Amino acid sequence: MKNVQINHQSLPAIGIGTWNMGDDPNQTQNEITAIQTGIEAGAKIIDTAEMYGNGRSETLVGQAIKGYDRTNLYIISKVLPNNASKKYMENSLDASLKRLGIDYLDLYLYHWRGGVPLSETVDELQRLTTTGKIKAWGVSNFDTEDMQELWQLPNGSNCVVNEDLYNLSSRGIEYNLLDWQDKHNIPMIAYSPVSHNEQMSRALIHSDAVISVAKKHSATSYQIILAWAIRSGRVIAIPQTGNAEHMKDNIAALSIDLASDELKQLDEAYPAPKRKQPLDIL
């Protein structure tokens, strides 16, 4: 099972994403069961945000984790840019904690850059670590230049993670961001690790290259795509599903090791970028 270190804590490299979960009341029980299935299969990370369904995702996660040992879970949430100020952030955090039914977050992320000065956001994130309400903080949707700017701030190097869109068909972070983060010991959390829209998802899972590799491992295309995303040992993937069986398959991808010839086959079908390009963002 592959693990990645975040803030000196070793965590399974596949967690549970919750984007779009909690939006459909008819799916509530299925989604709760899926999250619980993931936990029981070995996942520790559950990633959510105040933005997801205007808090409905956090509420769903709170229902799903009720009764589980809190110390065995690693709960991540995110603050919206318009709440990422000294004036509003703690209130925003308190609302997230209330919806989740917990008294602290393991990790609190600045969801994306907005109008609040980065220095103010960073200082407030750092202050919140002294309250016990968050154990650590990080950022999301930051590119190399953003990370470099962050590192120039007095508390900027206390950032423990960056979360960006990353999958086999969207490899923009490989141009120079992953290397920068590796040099600074900052792991990457990959959201949308299978794809970031339905059309691309269908294209990936039906790709000849992916299917060929999947057959060698008696695995699904989804599992190969996830195994590829976490291949380096410095990336955590957080796929989302409301289906319990699919959730078990996701977590099982932790045990798949791709051979060098298989990685080459996937690279040839979906090559890494040769020039800088804007990051894909959802």
Helices and strands as residue ranges (DSSP letters): E 3-6, E 9-12, E 16-17, G 25-27, H 28-41, E 45-47, G 52-55, H 56-65, G 70-72, E 74-79, G 81-83, H 89-100, E 107-110, H 118-129, E 137-140, H 144-151, G 156-158, E 162-165, G 172-174, H 177-183, E 188-191, H 198-205, H 208-217, H 221-229, E 235-237, H 244-252, G 253-255, H 260-269
